[in-house]
Every structure is written in structure tokens, then in C-alpha cells.
């Protein structure tokens, strides 16, 4: 992990995972992800054909991170959530096999709380799973997701 000194002012000093591609330009992709615990303290993650991820994804034009996590939780897992106060940000350089391009994912990670039972099944290729936070932090596919899960879990353990 490194910090990004040359990003726009609001991204200065955030942790950076991976490296920009040497032979190509990375497309900046604003993204937002949810950290959601169930009553047993397990973390919500989704298994897709591409790996294991926190609920969330790319922000739509004009969308704020809280709106993204609410939309993505419903789309991916059929969950209705409300946004909490905790959040962190990081940059992750990734290559998308599906899109055949490099992304500079400027990700905001936001704690959310469930608002009720599942409102639907979610996306067909997304399996909602609930993992103990430490296990999730070890198994998540993107390093920024692992880092955010570790930070979130550490904050919950040392809470009020």
C-alpha cells in the first residue's frame, strides 16, 4: 500500500493499492462499497464469477457514494439499507477482464445498516454470503476491499 500524492485534492493521501499500468492509461472509475453486518456480526459479501467483493460498484454520473451503496445493495443482493456515519476512501488499480481495460478505482467504503428483510433476489450471478469479518478481510478479491474490511472491523471492536 502506498499513498497517492498527485490525485485531486480530495484524494490526496488516501491509501493506494496496486500500480498504474506502465503501458496504458487507467480510466478513473468512482466507486462505492458497503460494509454491512448481520445480527451475528458477519460481513455481507457477494461472490461473482470474477471473485469475492463487498456490495457495491461503480457510481453513476451525478451519484454520491451513499446513493451508490443503497442502489448496489438492492441490485446485487436485494437488500434495503440505510447509510451510517463510518466511511474511508482508497484507490485501487485493477485490470478488468470483462471490460479489457485498466481502472483507477477511487473507492469510498461506507458502513450501512439493513432496513428490513431482503426485497428481492439480486443479480443472478451474485451470491450473497455472510462471513466473519476476519475471514472476509482475508478472502476479498481486491486489496482495497480487504483493507476497508479490516479498518471497519477494527473500529467496531474498539467502539464506544
N, C-alpha and C positions, 0 to 999 in steps of 0.2 A: 504494500500500500504506500502511496505517496500522496502529496497534496498538490493541488492544481493552482499554480501561481498566475497563470495567464488567462483564466476564464473571466467571463463578465463579472462585475463587482459582486453580485450576489452569489457567485460560485467560487469566489476566492477562498482558498484554504480548506475546501472540502476534501475528504479522502478520495483518492483516485485509485482504481483497480484496473490492472492491465495497462497496455501501452497503445498509443495511437499507431495505426498501420504505417509502416515505413514506405510502402509503395502506393498508397492510396489515401484519399481524404475520407475521414469518418463523418457521416451525417449526424448532426446533433439531433437527438431524439429525447425531448422532455418526456419523463415517465413518472408514474406514482404507484406506490405499492402499499398494501395494507398489512398491518400486524394485528391479528385478531386471535384472542384466546377464548377457548370454551370454558365451561364451569370447572373443568378439571385442570385448567392451566395449560392445555395443549395448544399449539400454534396451528392455525389454518394455513395449509399449503395446497398447491394444485400440481398434480402430475400430468404432464402433457407428453406428446411424442418427443418433444425437444428436451425434457428434463423436469426437475422439481423446482418450483418457484413460489414466491409469495403471491397472493392475489394482487392483480394489478396489471399495468401495462402502459402503453403509450397514451399520452394526453392528446385529446382532440384540439384543434385550433380554438383558442379562446377559453379553454377549460383550465380550471385551477386544480392543483393536486387533490384537495378534498373531494371535488366533484368526480375526478377520475377514479379514486378508490371506491367511491359509492357505486358508480356505474360499473366498474370492472368486477366488483364483488357480486353484483347481481348477474352480470353477463356470464362470468366464468363459473360461478358456483350456486347461483340462485339465492344468494344471501342479501338480506337487507341490513345495512349497517349505518351507524352514525359515527362521525369523526370525533376523536378525542383530542387532547392537547399535545401529546407527545409527538415529536417528529424529528427526523435527521435527514441529511442530504449527502449524496455521494455521486461520483462519476464512475462509470464502468465502461471500458472499451470492449466491445463484443463484435463478433462476426456472426451475421445471420445467414444460415444456410438457406433458409426459405427465401429471403429477400436478396441473397447473393451480394451483400454489401456490409461494410463496416459501420457500426454505430458508436457514437459517443453518447451513452445513455446518461442524461442528467436526471437522476432519480431522487424523488422525495419519498421518504418512508414515513407513513402515518399510522399511529395507533387508532384502531376503530373498535366499536362495540356492537355486538349483534342486537338488532331491534326486534327480533322475533324469529319464528320458525322459517325454514327455507321457503322462498317464494317461487321456486322452480328448480329445474334440474341443472341448469347451467349449460355450458357448451359441451357437445357430445364427446370431444376428445380431451376434456378436462375432468380429472377425477379429484374431488375434494378429499383431502386427507387431514387428519389431526395428529400432530406429532409432538412429543415432549420438546420444549424449546431447544435444549442442547442437541438433541438428535436432529432437529430441523436445521439448526445452525451448521451442523456437520455435513448434511446431505444436500442443502440447497445448491443449485447449479451455478449461480453467479456469485462471485466473491462479495459483491456489494450487498447481496441479499443475506449472505452468511454474517457479514459484519453488522448489518442493521438488526438482524435477529439476536445477535449476541449483545448488542448495546441495549436493545429493548428488554431482553431478559434480565440483564444486569440491573437495569433501572427498576424493574418490578421486584427484584429480590431486595433492593435497598430502599424501597418506597417508604412512605410515612409509617 
